[in-house]
Structures are given as structure tokens and as C-alpha cells.
């Protein structure tokens, strides 16, 4: 079975769970961030820093990227930025590139001047919500 690791902001938990279900229907084994699996954003007094520490995302998600066949960046609008990719997600994309994984983006790449050149160099394929375009 093809393994696909999803990278995303925890703010996108509900959308990502729907995408994961669709991917499983297409025959993928989906590896999700632990914060999404545990729906941490929905917990009372959610603290993003504590969530990252508690889920050991720095290690566990890197392991998931390493064992995957490809990575899907699920990027949506956040804080007024269309197709947002946050610092943690960008770091995960860097890791995916380091491990020579194919990288897909659910939506167009954002216009975030401080990472535009790096994102372009990662050879990310934008699928515009067409999950069937993911080829592993």
C-alpha cells in the first residue's frame, strides 16, 4: 500500500481528516500528524506550543515523513493568508525534500515572500484538490 504523509497546520484538523478519508478510499495508507489524530485543537485551553511538545512532533512526524512514499501539504487560508504554510509545515517540507519524497500541495503555493524561493526549489506539485493526481 502506498504511504502518504500529510503535513498541515493543526488549525486545519477538520479539513485534513476529511481529506485523509478520501485518500484512504483511493487506496493510500495515510500518516497524520499526532496533533490531528488527537484533535488537540479542539481541547479546552489549546496551546499550540504545548501541543507540539506533548506530541513530540519534531521527532514523530519526521519519522512519518521518512517512512512515507510522498507528502501532501494541506494548505488552506489562515490569518488572512491564502494557501498558508506555517513555519512548522515549512520545516516538514524541508525534511520531505531532504528525504527525496515527492511533495504535493492541496492548494496553490502561498505568496509568503520569506519562503517563496525555497518552496519553488522543492518542486512541489500543486493538485488543486484533485487527490487522484497524487502518483506514488
Secondary structure as GFF3:
##gff-version 3
##sequence-region A 1 136
A	DSSP	beta_strand	2	8	.	.	.	ID=ss1
A	DSSP	three_ten_helix	10	12	.	.	.	ID=ss2
A	DSSP	alpha_helix	13	25	.	.	.	ID=ss3
A	DSSP	beta_strand	28	31	.	.	.	ID=ss4
A	DSSP	alpha_helix	34	37	.	.	.	ID=ss5
A	DSSP	three_ten_helix	40	42	.	.	.	ID=ss6
A	DSSP	alpha_helix	48	54	.	.	.	ID=ss7
A	DSSP	alpha_helix	57	67	.	.	.	ID=ss8
A	DSSP	beta_strand	70	74	.	.	.	ID=ss9
A	DSSP	alpha_helix	87	98	.	.	.	ID=ss10
A	DSSP	beta_strand	102	105	.	.	.	ID=ss11
A	DSSP	alpha_helix	116	121	.	.	.	ID=ss12
A	DSSP	beta_strand	125	126	.	.	.	ID=ss13
A	DSSP	three_ten_helix	131	133	.	.	.	ID=ss14
###
